[in-house]
Amino acid sequence: MKIGLIATGIWGSIHLDLAREMARQGHVVRVYTEDNRAPSGMRFTKLAEQGLEFWIIHGTRRNPWTWVPDRLLKFWLGRRFFTTLVAIWRFIRANRDCEVFVVESDWLGFFVAIVSLSERFRWVVGIHDTDYLEAPIHFPGRPVSRWRTAVQRWTLARTNAIRANSFVTRDALVAGGCEPGKITTIPLHYLPARMLPPADVPLMDFRASSRERVFAELGVPPDGSLLVTMCRVTWVKRLELAIEALAAALPVRPNLWLAICGGDRSLPGLGSYAHYLRGVAERLGVAARVLLPGDIETLRVKEYLAAADLHLAPSWVDTFNYGVVEATLVGTPSLMSPGVGAAPWIVASGAGRVIDAADAAAWADAVIVGLDAPATPEARQAAQRKLMHELAPARIAPQVIRCWAGKS
């Protein structure tokens, strides 16, 4: 089968990993992407590696032929709208023998939808967030744009099929007026090289060495208990609930610590979320027990998760949440809100539970239960194996390819 993949910034992303898996399964995969190593914003640089054919334009330069409309409409459409539109149009025209185009994100899908007005082809758009969806989702700082919502609605109406990365995303799409019959729910795959312990190190040995190293770095005493959140430190993650749960659990578990890992985000009108969280911790009298180590190096995320007793994901809404997946793969159970998209797969693997109530007492009770009755080594390994099977790239890739069938 010949597949066209349209995804910007593909290097180091899950989309590249999926493309490689499709190629390993015998498909011809041609990838449109953008990269500043390419010399031109107009002419394609073509590369072939690991079974993939890349069509690349520069990531910031404009096409000289579209320079004027790009400049004139920059305020409304972004600085390279017509450069991108022409490049995607040329990529699709040159690859009309592809049986399906897989498009990652609704904004890229907008360009493909415009091209579909003059060209005939089948395409699937992958939706990985709920931004701008006309759905009853509310949290501080949620982006709002009537124009973007209208564009998104039109794009989703034109595509042959939609890949939602979780039931949370699917429900938001349906609430926003998307045709349910177009939607297939397919989870994201895990990344073996990044998320698994070294192949030659047993899981429990990896957990023990990680715990010793991370506890020393954070200043947590060896006999302490550690809760970890692993995500962007932004308002949608509702991390104040984790701090409130810590404060409520400390009278019962006085040697408890919370590490909020991830880079800080600031939003207009709301400011720095890390600053807000420090204020919450100070107000509750637990500032000394709340650690904010900042961004964790990608390949060390699994160490921090393996060092923890529990991983917390109290988000208002998370269309997937790789943190709970990575935690399971290193043997750490997760407590999750109903808004965490990956929760059904984590619960089915036996590596976590959903806390329906959004109050500190319910989360503190769940933390105490989790600490008092920790999972056995056998249960941790069984959960890891089950999730590895369910979210294996080799299992997910065929589902993405097939999801357009019968939905045109």
N, C-alpha and C positions, 0 to 999 in steps of 0.2 A: 504494500500500500504506500502511496505517496502522500506525505503530510507536510503542510506548511505551518510553521510555528511563528507567531508574531509576538515578541516580548522584548521590551527595552531593558537595558542593563542586565543582560542574562547571565553574565559571568558571576559565579559564586551564588547563583540563585537556585531555588528548587526547580525552576522551569528548565534550566539546563540539564539538571539531573534527570528530569522526566524525558527530555528529548533524547538523551543518551540511552535511556532504557528502551525507548521506542526503536532506536536504531539497533540496539542489541537484539531486539525481537524480530529483526529482519525488514523493518520499514525504511523507506527512503524519507529522510527528514531534512527539510530546508528551512533555515531559521533566518528571519528578519530581526535585526537588532541594531542598537546604536552603541558606539564606543568611540571615545576620543582618540584612540590609537589609529582609527581610520583617517585617511588624509582629507576626505571630501564630504561635504554635506549634500552633494548632488550625485556623484558617481559611487557605485557600490564597490567596496572591497570584498572580494570573494575568497573564502578560506574553506578548506576541507580538513576536518580533524575528528577523530574518534567516531567515524561513520556519519558525521553531520556536515551539511553544506551551509555555510554562513554567508549571508548577504548583509553587509555592514555599512552604515554611513556614520559620519562623525556625530558625536553626541550633542554638540553645541553650535557648530557652524550652520549657517543657512545656505540653502540652495540659491545661487545667484539669480536664477530665473524667477524665484518667488520672493526675493528680498523685499520688494516694495510692499506687497500685501502683508507679508510677515511683519514689517515695521508698522504699517498703518493700523493694523488690527491687533497689535501686540497687547494692548490693555485688556481687550475682551477675550482673546483666544490664546494668549500665551505667545512667547517670542518666536516659535518655529512651527506654527500650525500648518502652514501650506507646504513648508519643507517636508514635514512628516507625512502629510497627506499625499503628496506626489511620490515620495519614496515608497509608501505602502501600496499605492496604486500600481507603480511600476513592478514591485515585487510580485503582486498578485497576478498581473498580466503576464509576466514572464514565467509564472509557475501555474498556468491554468490547467496543467495535467494533474495537479494535486487533487486528491479526492475529498479532502477536507482541510480547512485552515483552522488551527487552534489559536485563539486570541486570548492573551492573558491581561485582563482588566477591562472594565467597561469604557474607560477613556480611550484606550487603543481601539476598542470595539467601535467607538464613534467614527473613527477614520475608516474602518473596514465597512461600516454601514453605509457611509457616503460612497465608497467605491462600489458597493453592491447595487447602487442605483443605475450603474452603467455596465456592470460585469455580472455574469452569472457564476456562482460558485457556492459551495456549502461551507458553513463555518459555525464554530462553537465558541462562545465567549465564556471565560472563566471568571466568576465573581468571587472575590476574596475579602471584600469589606462591605459594610452597610452604609458608608458615607453617601449622602444625598438620596438614598432610597426613601421614597415616600411611605415610611412605615412608622408605627407607634414606638419609636425607640428614642429615649430621652436620657441624656447625661450631660454634665457640664462640658461646654466646649464643642458639642457636636456640630460639624460644619453644616451650614444651611445655604442653599443657592437654588432659587427657583429655576434659573437657567440650566444649571447642571442637572437638576432633577428631570427637567423636560428632555434634555439631551439623552440622559440615561434611559428614560422610558422609551424614547424613539429607537434607540440602539437595541434594546432588549426585544422590541417588537419586530425588528428586522432580522435578527439572527435566527438560524435554523434550530439551535439548541443552546441551553445554558447549563454550564457545570457549576453547581453550588458546592462550596467546599465543606458544608456542614448543614445540619437541619436548622440551625440558627439562621444561617444565610438564606436557606430555602424559605423559611417562614417569613423573613423580612421581604424577600422578593414577592411572595404571594400577597402579603399585606400591602405592598406598594403597587399592586395591580398587574403584576407579571402573570402571564398565562401559565398555570401550574403544569400543564402537559408538556411544556418546553423544558422543564427543569429536571435535571438528574443530580442527585446528591452523591458526590464522590469525595471522600476525604483526601487531604494532602498526604503524601507519602513521607516516611521518615528518611533521614539522610544518614546512611550507615557510617560513613567516615567521620562525620561530625558528632553524631549522637551516641554511638556505642562505646563502651569501654574497650581498651585494647584487646585484640583477639586472644592474646596469650596471658591475659590477667583474669582470673575468676571474678565474678561479679562482687562477691562479698569482700574479697581482698581489695578490689578497686574502691569499694565504699569505705573500707577501713583506712586506707592510705589517703584518700581524699579528705576524709573527716579530720584526720590528724593535721594535714597541711592547711586546710581552710580554717579550722578552728584557730590555729596559730596565727594566721593572717588577720583574722577578724578580732582576735583577742577574746574569744569565747573559751571559758575554762573547759578542760577535758571532760568533766562530768556534767557539763551543761547540755541542754536540749536546744536544738536550732530549728526555727521555722524560716523558710526562704520563700520570697516571691521573685520570679525571674521574668522580667518583661520591660518594655519601655515604661519609664516612670511618667505616666501621663494620666489625665483625669479620668479617662474611660475605664482605667483599671481598678478604680475604687479601692485603692490601697489603704485608705484611712480605716476601712473595715478590718483589715489585718492588724493594724495598730490597736484598734479598739478591742479586738479579740485577744491580743496579747495582754492588754491591761486587765481584762476580765479573767484570764486564765492564770495570771501570775500569783494570786493568793493561794491557788492550789498547786501550781508548779513554779516555785520561786526561782528556779534556776533556768528560766526560759529566755531565749533571745530571738530576735527577729531581724533578718537581713533582707533589706529591700534592694534587690540588684537590678541595675539598668540605668541607662542614661536619662537625665532629667529632660523634661519638655516644658516649655512655657507657652501659654496661649494668651492672645490679646484679651484683656479684661479679667483674666484669671491669674496670670503671672506664672511663676515657677511652681510646679507641683511638688518638687522636693522641699522647697521652702514651706509650703503649706503643710506637708506631712511632718516636718520637724515641729511646726507649731502644734499640731494635733498631739504628737508625742509628749511635748512639754506640758501641754494643758492636762493630759492624763497622768503626768508624773512618771512616764516610762521612757524618757528621752535616752537614758543611759543604756537601755536594753534594745533600742532601735538603731540598727546600723545601716548606713547608706553607702556602700562601697563603690557606687557608680557603675559604669559599663564594665562588664566582665568580658575578657577576651573570648572570642567565639569558641575556640577549642578548649577553653577552661570552663565553659558553662556546665558541662556534664560533671566536672569535679565539684562545683558548688552545689549542684543538685544532689549528687551522691552523698555529700557531707551532711545533708539535712535530714532531720527526722521526718518532717512533713513539708510539702510544697503547697502554698496557698494561691488560689486564683479566684479572687472575689469580684471579678470584672462586672461592670454593668452589662457589657456585651463584648464578646470575643468571637469573631466569626470562626476561628479555629483554635488558636493558642498552642503554639509549639512547646511552650514551657511544660505543660502537663504531659505531653508525649515524651519529651526528653527526660523528665523526671521518672516516668515509668520505665524507660529503657535503662536507667541506672539504679532501679530498685527502690525509688522513693515514692510513696503514695501521695496523692493530691486531694485536697479539699477544694471544691469548685462551686461557683455560682451556677444557676440555671442558664446564664448567658454565655457559658463557655461552649463553643461549638464542638470541640473534640471530646467533650464529656461522655457521650454514649459509648465511644470506643474505649475510653479509659475505664469506665464502670464495668463494661463487658469483660475487660481483661482482668478485673479484680484488683485494680491498682488505685482506686479512689472512690469518692462518694460526692454526691451533689448536696449542698446545703441550701434548702429552699428558702429559708428565712434570711433576710438581709439585716440581721441584728447581731450585736456583739456577743450576746449570751449564747445564741445557737452556735456561732462559730467557735467560741471558747469551749463549749461542751464537746464539740467535735474534735477540737485540738486535744483536749484532755483524754478523750476516749482513744484517739489515735496514738498518743504517747503511752497510755497505760497498757494498751494491747497492740504492740508493734507487730507488723507482719513477719512471718517466719522467713528464713532464707529461701526455703522451697517455694513459698508463695510469691516472693519477689521475682524469683527466676521464672516461675510459671507465667506471671503477668508479663514479664519482658518478652518471653517467647511468643505468647499469644498476640501481643501488639505488633511484634515484628512480622508476624504472618499477615495480620489484617492490613497493615499499612506498608507492606513491602512495595518498592517501586515496580517490581515485576507484576504485581497484582493490580496496581492502580493504573498503569499506563494503558492496558487494553480497555479499561472502563472509560477512560477519557476519549479514546479513539472511537469507541462504539456509541457514545452517548448521543451523537447526532442522528443515528440510524432511526428511521421511523418517525422523526420529529419535524420533518420539513413540511 
